[in-house]
Amino acid sequence: MRRINKMEASEVKSHNINISPNIKNDLKRVEEKLTQIVSSGDGRLAQSSLVILEAGGKRLRPALVLISGAMKHYDLEKLMSAAIAVELIHMASLVHDDIVDGAEMRRGVPTINFTWGSHMATATGDFLFATAFVLLSKLDNSRAMDIMSQTALDLSLGELQQMETAHSLAQTIDDYLTVIRNKTATLFSASCQLGGLISGASEEDIEALKIYGENLGMAFQIFDDLLDLSGEKRSLGKPIGVDLRDGTITMPILFALEETELNSHLCRVIIKGGNSTEDEMEKAIQIIHGTKALLRTREEANKYVEKAIDTLSSISSEETRRNLLSIGYFVVDRYC
């Protein structure tokens, strides 16, 4: 398996994705169109939708659509609709996640449910989700609709699975991987497939894009879960240890439980979640930091990036390979 070269990864050390200029320019157009569409809601709906859009984001999913769309015939009009649709679905999933988690902050700004209440947040998520499928229907491509319909189902299942396993010490690594495959990796994979499909790519290329996207998404989520316990509040835009407070048992938490043989204090905090005191929470985080859990988690995330990069050798378009390679390095580099 190909190891990630630190010297190569340093080429994207600026935390900007090192992709083709034409893709970057088209991403700007996607952003402009996104703003127009989100602003089209009535009154408070437009206002609440703009909150999550303006909170920022890396727009990795739209980028994957455009990059994969360069496989064969680059149809920007159709690719823009698909790129915007996947980002709207992602935004809707974030809104719904915040409702379920009772989150007060998202990317450093108050969440919609905290500011306007859960009813308005639900309406906002539904608006974003429905608008995405209106755009997808205009592609007049039944296979694209099938891919995104299955993706929407996977996202829902992932959220349900996460809710069912919250605060449960019986959860396994396989349970965790199933959740993040449904909650995160499926939309990365769908984004890559959509671009390839719209471009008229071969079945072999579309399958390679699908596998690349899934492995990249797995790595992305594992790194995010690692950052929740190892990052700084300033960079996260939210407190440290949100997953612990929510009772969401992630890979580093599972590794720490294994290594400490179910440390009693850590178990209590997982079960109590947000009812734990700050001192209790801090001690639990220190226990995790005292193990090899964070290191092991980073290694697992890197393995998924390596799997994604290995897949690129079977993709026929040199430009697409180069851009997807940079995306892979970016996902690693932003946590270095």
C-alpha positions as CSV (number, residue, x, y, z in Angstrom):
1,M,0.0,0.0,0.0
2,R,1.3,3.5,-0.9
3,R,2.5,5.5,2.1
4,I,1.7,9.2,2.2
5,N,4.9,11.2,1.6
6,K,5.3,14.1,4.0
7,M,7.3,16.1,1.4
8,E,4.4,15.7,-1.1
9,A,1.9,16.6,1.6
10,S,3.8,19.8,2.4
11,E,2.9,21.1,-1.0
12,V,-0.6,21.8,0.3
13,K,0.6,23.1,3.7
14,S,-1.2,26.4,3.2
15,H,-4.4,24.5,3.9
16,N,-5.7,25.6,0.5
17,I,-6.6,22.7,-1.8
18,N,-4.1,22.6,-4.6
19,I,-6.5,21.9,-7.5
20,S,-6.7,23.1,-11.1
21,P,-7.4,26.8,-11.6
22,N,-10.4,26.2,-13.7
23,I,-12.0,24.0,-11.0
24,K,-11.2,26.7,-8.4
25,N,-12.9,29.4,-10.6
26,D,-15.9,27.2,-11.1
27,L,-16.1,26.5,-7.4
28,K,-16.5,30.3,-7.0
29,R,-19.4,30.2,-9.4
30,V,-20.9,27.4,-7.4
31,E,-20.6,29.5,-4.2
32,E,-22.4,32.4,-5.9
33,K,-25.2,30.2,-7.2
34,L,-25.5,28.6,-3.8
35,T,-26.0,32.0,-2.1
36,Q,-28.7,32.9,-4.7
37,I,-30.6,29.6,-4.2
38,V,-30.4,29.7,-0.4
39,S,-31.6,33.3,-0.4
40,S,-34.7,32.3,-2.4
41,G,-36.5,31.0,0.6
42,D,-39.3,33.2,2.1
43,G,-38.4,35.6,4.9
44,R,-36.9,33.9,7.9
45,L,-36.3,30.7,5.9
46,A,-33.9,32.5,3.7
47,Q,-32.3,34.2,6.7
48,S,-31.8,31.0,8.7
49,S,-30.5,29.2,5.6
50,L,-27.9,31.9,5.0
51,V,-26.7,31.5,8.5
52,I,-25.3,28.0,7.9
53,L,-24.1,28.9,4.4
54,E,-22.2,32.0,5.7
55,A,-20.7,30.0,8.6
56,G,-18.3,28.6,6.0
57,G,-17.1,25.2,5.1
58,K,-14.5,23.6,2.9
59,R,-17.0,22.8,0.0
60,L,-15.1,19.6,-0.5
61,R,-18.2,17.8,-1.8
62,P,-18.9,20.3,-4.6
63,A,-15.2,20.2,-5.4
64,L,-15.4,16.4,-5.8
65,V,-18.3,16.7,-8.2
66,L,-16.5,19.2,-10.4
67,I,-13.2,17.3,-10.3
68,S,-14.8,14.0,-11.2
69,G,-16.8,15.9,-13.8
70,A,-13.6,16.5,-15.7
71,M,-13.2,12.8,-16.4
72,K,-14.5,13.1,-19.9
73,H,-17.0,15.8,-21.1
74,Y,-17.0,18.8,-18.7
75,D,-20.6,20.1,-18.7
76,L,-20.5,22.9,-16.2
77,E,-24.2,23.7,-16.2
78,K,-25.1,20.2,-15.1
79,L,-22.1,19.8,-12.9
80,M,-23.0,23.0,-11.0
81,S,-26.5,21.8,-10.3
82,A,-25.1,18.5,-9.0
83,A,-22.4,20.3,-7.0
84,I,-24.9,22.7,-5.4
85,A,-27.3,19.8,-4.6
86,V,-24.7,17.8,-2.7
87,E,-23.7,20.8,-0.7
88,L,-27.4,21.6,0.1
89,I,-27.9,18.0,1.3
90,H,-24.8,18.3,3.4
91,M,-26.0,21.6,4.9
92,A,-29.4,20.0,5.6
93,S,-27.8,17.1,7.4
94,L,-25.8,19.5,9.6
95,V,-29.0,21.4,10.6
96,H,-30.7,18.1,11.5
97,D,-27.6,16.9,13.4
98,D,-27.7,20.1,15.5
99,I,-31.4,19.6,16.3
100,V,-30.7,16.0,17.5
101,D,-27.6,17.0,19.4
102,G,-29.1,20.1,20.9
103,A,-26.0,21.9,19.7
104,E,-25.6,25.6,20.4
105,M,-22.7,26.4,18.1
106,R,-21.7,25.4,14.6
107,R,-18.4,26.6,13.0
108,G,-18.2,29.4,15.7
109,V,-21.7,30.8,15.2
110,P,-25.0,30.0,17.0
111,T,-26.9,27.2,15.4
112,I,-30.3,27.7,13.8
113,N,-32.1,25.7,16.5
114,F,-30.4,27.7,19.2
115,T,-31.3,31.0,17.6
116,W,-34.8,30.3,16.2
117,G,-35.8,27.0,17.8
118,S,-36.1,23.4,16.6
119,H,-39.3,24.1,14.5
120,M,-37.5,26.7,12.4
121,A,-34.4,24.5,12.2
122,T,-36.5,21.6,11.0
123,A,-38.1,23.7,8.3
124,T,-34.7,25.1,7.2
125,G,-33.3,21.6,6.9
126,D,-36.3,20.4,4.9
127,F,-36.1,23.4,2.6
128,L,-32.4,22.8,1.9
129,F,-33.0,19.1,1.3
130,A,-36.0,19.6,-0.9
131,T,-34.3,22.2,-3.0
132,A,-31.4,19.8,-3.6
133,F,-33.7,17.2,-5.1
134,V,-35.4,19.9,-7.3
135,L,-32.0,20.6,-8.7
136,L,-31.2,16.9,-9.2
137,S,-34.5,16.3,-11.0
138,K,-33.5,18.9,-13.6
139,L,-30.5,16.7,-14.5
140,D,-33.0,14.3,-16.1
141,N,-30.7,11.4,-15.1
142,S,-32.5,8.5,-13.4
143,R,-29.2,7.0,-12.3
144,A,-28.0,10.2,-10.6
145,M,-31.4,10.4,-8.8
146,D,-31.0,6.7,-7.7
147,I,-27.5,7.4,-6.3
148,M,-28.7,10.5,-4.4
149,S,-31.9,8.8,-3.1
150,Q,-29.8,6.0,-1.7
151,T,-27.4,8.5,-0.2
152,A,-30.3,10.3,1.5
153,L,-31.4,7.0,3.0
154,D,-27.9,6.2,4.2
155,L,-27.6,9.6,5.9
156,S,-30.9,9.0,7.7
157,L,-29.8,5.5,8.7
158,G,-26.5,6.9,10.0
159,E,-28.2,9.5,12.1
160,L,-30.5,6.8,13.6
161,Q,-27.7,4.4,14.2
162,Q,-25.7,7.2,16.0
163,M,-28.7,7.9,18.2
164,E,-29.3,4.3,19.0
165,T,-25.6,3.7,20.1
166,A,-25.3,7.0,22.1
167,H,-24.0,6.5,25.6
168,S,-23.7,2.7,25.0
169,L,-20.5,1.1,26.2
170,A,-21.4,-2.0,24.1
171,Q,-20.6,-0.2,20.8
172,T,-17.8,-1.7,18.7
173,I,-15.4,-0.3,16.2
174,D,-17.5,-2.0,13.5
175,D,-20.6,-0.2,14.8
176,Y,-18.7,3.1,14.6
177,L,-17.4,2.5,11.1
178,T,-21.0,1.6,9.9
179,V,-22.2,4.9,11.3
180,I,-19.6,7.1,9.7
181,R,-19.8,5.2,6.4
182,N,-23.5,6.2,6.3
183,K,-23.3,9.6,7.9
184,T,-20.2,10.9,6.0
185,A,-18.6,8.6,3.5
186,T,-21.7,8.0,1.5
187,L,-22.0,11.7,0.4
188,F,-18.3,11.9,-0.5
189,S,-18.7,8.8,-2.6
190,A,-21.9,10.0,-4.2
191,S,-20.3,13.4,-5.1
192,C,-17.5,11.6,-7.0
193,Q,-20.0,9.3,-8.7
194,L,-22.2,12.1,-9.8
195,G,-19.4,14.0,-11.4
196,G,-18.2,11.0,-13.3
197,L,-21.6,10.0,-14.4
198,I,-22.5,13.5,-15.7
199,S,-19.2,13.6,-17.6
200,G,-19.9,10.3,-19.4
201,A,-17.1,8.4,-17.7
202,S,-16.7,4.7,-18.1
203,E,-18.2,2.2,-15.6
204,E,-14.6,1.3,-14.5
205,D,-13.9,5.0,-13.8
206,I,-17.2,5.6,-12.0
207,E,-16.5,2.5,-9.8
208,A,-13.0,3.8,-9.0
209,L,-14.4,7.2,-8.1
210,K,-17.0,5.6,-5.9
211,I,-14.4,3.7,-3.9
212,Y,-12.1,6.7,-3.7
213,G,-14.9,8.9,-2.4
214,E,-15.9,6.4,0.3
215,N,-12.4,5.9,1.6
216,L,-11.8,9.7,1.6
217,G,-15.0,10.3,3.5
218,M,-14.1,7.7,6.1
219,A,-10.7,9.3,6.6
220,F,-12.3,12.8,6.8
221,Q,-14.8,11.8,9.5
222,I,-12.2,9.9,11.6
223,F,-9.9,12.9,11.5
224,D,-12.8,15.1,12.5
225,D,-13.5,12.9,15.5
226,L,-9.8,13.0,16.4
227,L,-9.8,16.8,16.2
228,D,-12.8,16.9,18.6
229,L,-10.5,15.6,21.3
230,S,-7.2,17.0,20.3
231,G,-7.9,20.4,18.7
232,E,-8.4,23.9,20.1
233,K,-11.7,25.6,20.7
234,R,-10.6,28.5,18.5
235,S,-10.0,26.3,15.5
236,L,-13.0,24.1,16.0
237,G,-15.5,26.8,16.6
238,K,-17.0,24.7,19.4
239,P,-15.9,23.3,22.8
240,I,-13.5,20.4,23.0
241,G,-15.0,17.0,23.7
242,V,-18.4,17.7,22.1
243,D,-18.7,14.0,21.2
244,L,-18.2,13.0,24.9
245,R,-20.9,15.5,26.0
246,D,-23.3,14.1,23.4
247,G,-22.5,10.5,24.3
248,T,-21.2,9.9,20.7
249,I,-18.6,7.2,21.0
250,T,-16.0,7.7,18.4
251,M,-12.9,5.8,17.4
252,P,-10.4,7.5,19.9
253,I,-12.9,7.0,22.7
254,L,-13.3,3.3,21.8
255,F,-9.5,2.8,21.6
256,A,-9.2,4.6,25.0
257,L,-11.8,2.3,26.6
258,E,-10.0,-0.7,25.2
259,E,-6.6,0.4,26.4
260,T,-7.8,1.4,29.9
261,E,-10.0,-1.8,30.2
262,L,-13.1,0.3,30.5
263,N,-11.8,3.0,32.9
264,S,-14.6,3.6,35.4
265,H,-14.4,7.4,35.3
266,L,-14.4,7.5,31.5
267,C,-17.3,5.1,31.4
268,R,-19.3,7.3,33.8
269,V,-18.7,10.4,31.7
270,I,-19.8,8.6,28.5
271,I,-23.0,7.4,30.2
272,K,-23.7,10.8,31.8
273,G,-22.7,12.8,28.8
274,G,-23.7,16.5,29.2
275,N,-24.7,15.9,32.8
276,S,-21.0,15.6,33.7
277,T,-19.3,18.5,35.3
278,E,-16.5,20.3,33.5
279,D,-14.0,18.8,35.9
280,E,-15.3,15.3,35.2
281,M,-15.2,16.0,31.5
282,E,-11.6,17.4,31.6
283,K,-10.5,14.3,33.6
284,A,-12.0,12.0,31.0
285,I,-10.3,13.9,28.2
286,Q,-7.0,13.6,30.1
287,I,-7.5,9.9,30.5
288,I,-7.9,9.6,26.7
289,H,-4.8,11.7,26.1
290,G,-2.9,9.4,28.4
291,T,-3.4,6.5,26.1
292,K,-2.3,5.8,22.5
293,A,-5.9,6.3,21.4
294,L,-5.2,9.5,19.4
295,L,-2.1,8.1,17.7
296,R,-4.0,4.9,16.8
297,T,-6.9,6.9,15.4
298,R,-4.6,9.0,13.3
299,E,-3.0,5.9,11.9
300,E,-6.4,4.4,11.0
301,A,-7.4,7.6,9.3
302,N,-4.2,7.6,7.3
303,K,-4.9,4.1,6.2
304,Y,-8.2,5.2,4.6
305,V,-6.5,8.1,2.8
306,E,-3.9,5.6,1.5
307,K,-6.7,3.4,0.2
308,A,-8.3,6.3,-1.5
309,I,-4.9,7.3,-3.1
310,D,-4.3,3.7,-4.2
311,T,-7.6,3.7,-6.1
312,L,-6.4,6.7,-8.3
313,S,-4.1,4.5,-10.3
314,S,-7.1,3.0,-12.1
315,I,-8.6,6.4,-13.0
316,S,-8.0,7.2,-16.7
317,S,-8.0,11.0,-16.5
318,E,-4.6,12.5,-15.5
319,E,-6.2,15.8,-14.4
320,T,-8.7,14.1,-12.2
321,R,-6.1,11.9,-10.7
322,R,-3.9,14.9,-9.9
323,N,-6.7,16.9,-8.4
324,L,-8.1,14.0,-6.3
325,L,-4.5,13.3,-5.1
326,S,-4.4,16.9,-3.8
327,I,-7.7,16.4,-2.0
328,G,-6.3,13.4,-0.3
329,Y,-3.3,15.2,0.9
330,F,-5.4,18.1,2.0
331,V,-7.5,15.9,4.3
332,V,-4.3,14.6,6.0
333,D,-2.5,18.0,6.0
334,R,-5.2,20.0,7.8
335,Y,-4.7,17.8,10.9
336,C,-0.9,17.9,10.8
